[in-house]
């Protein structure tokens, strides 16, 4: 690395905690678009946002440890592979039970997402959401039925919202527009 | 874009199975992946480019934590079924919309809006609400029990 003053691990790590510096916001915006598929991708990103390759790599490690980056890798479009039976199951769970039921659903391997959201009465009485992705609709419904039976959830009002069409499916865009 | 699972050979599948998470952070990550998979760096890069062109991969990159990275919200609207495509197009034109699905329900369009922070998220939703001429159901995440879209691909079922 050809820098005038050698970068120590401490200075690199301190810099990386500053997620909001313009170079780091630029790096985050570039990461949201995806890595360049070249032999030295971190080097290319570093050049684009005015950082050193080593700084970018330390940011990757640190942001993963801190949880800012949940995962680094191949982001699959499931629908394009044929995993098209995408069911959003919404539940109206009594408030005192919602956390327990949420954790129960989350442990099921068929459940890929599970979270609590607010009710919007009177239009929307549901406060717990989970997602089941599958190849066929009947298989997804059978998995759901199995989960309902196994955990005794038959008394909880729920609806299944299968997806009909994906108008857009891409990663979150949190970075400021001006850094793009 | 659509492809069939039989267009993907064992190397494609092993790449997907092994690296939905844990992309190596070293100067030549694709070289490190190639060594683990018993192939060449050029082959890994070539396969990733092909999978991206086929639409199987949306990208090779980072998935950010929605709360730490900024602001986000699940939103829904009920629109006339015959005008669904036109409404979906208006939603897609809103900055920060990263998912937009038609679903089988009275609320037939479901989308996720992200923004750098809460204030700009609220402004985007207010503007979109005026554009659509309909009220938007705003459903922020209050508690997360499980989010993992890097699940195991059921190759056998896709055959």
Interface residues (C-beta under 8 A of the other chain):
Chain A: X28 X31 X32 X33 X34 X35 X37 X38 X39 X40 X41 X42 X43 X53 X57 X60 X61 X63 X66 X67 X68 X69 X70 X71 X72 X73 X74 X75 X76 X77 X78 X80 X81 X82 X83 X86 X88 X98 X99 X102 X103 X105 X106 X107 X111 X112 X113 X114 X115 X116 X117 X118 X120 X123 X124 X129 X133 X135 X159 X161 X162 X163 X164 X165 X166 X167 X168 X169 X170 X171 X172 X173 X174 X175 X176 X177
Chain B: X1 X2 X3 X4 X5 X15 X16 X19 X20 X21 X22 X23 X25 X26 X27 X28 X29 X30 X31 X41 X45 X48 X49 X51 X52 X54 X55 X56 X57 X58 X59 X60 X61 X62 X63 X64 X65 X66 X68 X69 X70 X71 X72 X74 X76 X88 X89 X91 X92 X95 X96 X97 X98 X99 X100 X101 X102 X103 X104 X105 X107 X110 X111 X112 X114 X115 X116 X137 X138 X139 X140 X141 X142 X143 X144 X145 X146 X147 X148 X149 X150 X151 X153 X154 X157 X158
